[in-house]
Amino acid sequence: MDEKYRIGNGYDIHRLKEGRKLILGGMEIPYHLGLFGHSDADVLVHAIMDALLGALSLGDIGKYFPPSDPDYKDINSFILLKKIFELVKAEEYKIVNIDSVIQAEKPKMSGYIMKMKQNIAIALDINPEQVSIKATTMEGLGPIGEGKAIAVHSVVMLEKI
């Protein structure tokens, strides 16, 4: 790839379930439900990984970390994020910025966003100012609005080094 800039889009959604921890942006958020998935189900990190892979036209996270592989059972998504970041560096790109939107009816995210930004910035060796995280509700509509799931949309811009 010789393009100076590349843009990628990522999306992930997971069901909320009792008996699981709610992990978003690498932090545990106190809540009576958690995200259900093969790994820790951190939808924010998963959407960012898919956006990074999309920008490089390298497929999606299921290609690299299939849910059928027991090695990834309950794994911390930041371990996976760092592996995807190695692919970004191998393709000789750097991250310009990341913009994500968390869609969740509950719990409220505002008190956690700054720490999520810091966690992601540290993992990707960028400044927190390069990471934007916003949160919105679905106004009671659909499975997210009914409190049954949380989803994230992410966009990243990469620049050739």
Protein Blocks (a to p, Z undefined) as FASTA:
>chain_A
ZZfbdcddddddddddehiacdeehiacddfbdcddfblopaklmmmmmmmmmmnonajf
klmmcfklmklgopafklmmmmmmmmmmmnopacfbdcdddddfbdcfklmmmmmmmmmm
mmnopafklpccddddeehpajklnopaccdddddddddZZ
